[in-house]
Amino acid sequence: MFSKKLQNLHPYVPGEQLPACNYIKLNANENPYPPAPAVSEILSAFIKDKAASMSLYPDPESADLCKALARMLNESGGILNASAKLPFNVTEDMIFCGNGSDEVLSFIFYSFFDADAPLILPRYTYSFYPVYGEYYGIPLKRIPLKPDWSVDVPTVISALKEPCSGFICANPNAPTGIALTNEDIEAVLKNARGRAVVIDEAYADFGNTTALSLLDRYDNLIIVRTFSKAFCFAGMRLGFCIARPEAVSALKKAKNSFNHFPVDVLTQCAGSAVCKNWSYYADKASRIAADRDIFKNELEKAGWTVLPSQTNFVMVKKGKPEAPAEFSGAFVYKQLKERGFLVRYFEGPDTGDFVRITVGTGEQMRLLADIMLKM
Ligand SMILES: *Cc1c(COP(=O)(O)O)cnc(C)c1O
């Protein structure tokens, strides 16, 4: 009774979701801090005063939430700790919301990429992209990373000169944590010959760059964001993208052909409250970035290689950058799990030496560094 399509799927495997009470969970890049107090208050008030609205369908376009998101982006400068204002105003018709950014990505794959030409992406990037490629029958052209683990932009640009569906990449990239510059992204946009360039900025709020300012000049740029990492909201499921209004209309057409109501009333309400309280999250993101850099320094002193991260996670291996690691990622994972820390490892010829560690609270990272310094 099962379709051939289904039999050929290889689903995404997320980080283990074991009971948080038994482990310090540093394996899915979740935020260690609770949401802003105002968000919990809004949720309590909703249940007390507005519970009746649960009987009705939510706003299919999340209009109030899109307004709140646009206001936050304009006030903050596009990311939580931006150093400058955006060169233009983000308007609500440039925002599309979905049930987590994974769902937004699904609509993006459907709306912009075709089955008759390959989608270009780095060999190592968010591992959900190949899963969607398979789901939608879009062939992939995977470009190896450079020896320093950064994205090989010149090779991406040559690939764009052949017939293709477009380009997708997480920036900063996952699982490396390394970011491309806006000059690199602009070079990709210029060479994409009108095909979509999707920049997944799931982690941009922990760094200091966003490609948002390029939306002014490139109508083929789609920027994807999630509430799951910097906004302490992974359990609520909210993601969005920012693009030109024509691209947002295309995504709405795809959404309305699949699920009219991806964002529920409670999430729309709490999501708007998150936006109004963005400075709380800016403070947490800069604290996480500072704890990340302290952790990196400690580990490097003890002979670990730590890739230069602009995110809330680090990729690490024991030993020198060019040399084979002293332990496999699987071994480090197992040792740390026995000591109560859950991290993530990736099988494979290039990534097998590494573990990826989410940056938790300062206290959690001190405890973890104590263990790793003795390994
Ligand atoms: C975590 C993550 C996502 C998924 O976010 P959700 O909003 O929780 O679905 C998407 N892209 C990247 C690169 C991520 O790391």
The ligand as a Gaussian input file, in Angstrom:
#p B3LYP/6-31G(d) Opt

LIG

0 1
 C       17.433000      24.919000      13.486000
 C       17.518000      25.244000      12.047000
 C       16.370000      25.344000      11.262000
 C       15.015000      24.898000      11.762000
 O       14.381000      25.760000      12.548000
 P       12.868000      25.522000      13.006000
 O       12.316000      26.897000      12.935000
 O       12.964000      24.986000      14.392000
 O       12.197000      24.588000      12.062000
 C       16.497000      25.754000       9.954000
 N       17.705000      26.010000       9.413000
 C       18.829000      25.884000      10.125000
 C       20.140000      26.169000       9.479000
 C       18.774000      25.497000      11.461000
 O       19.885000      25.334000      12.153000

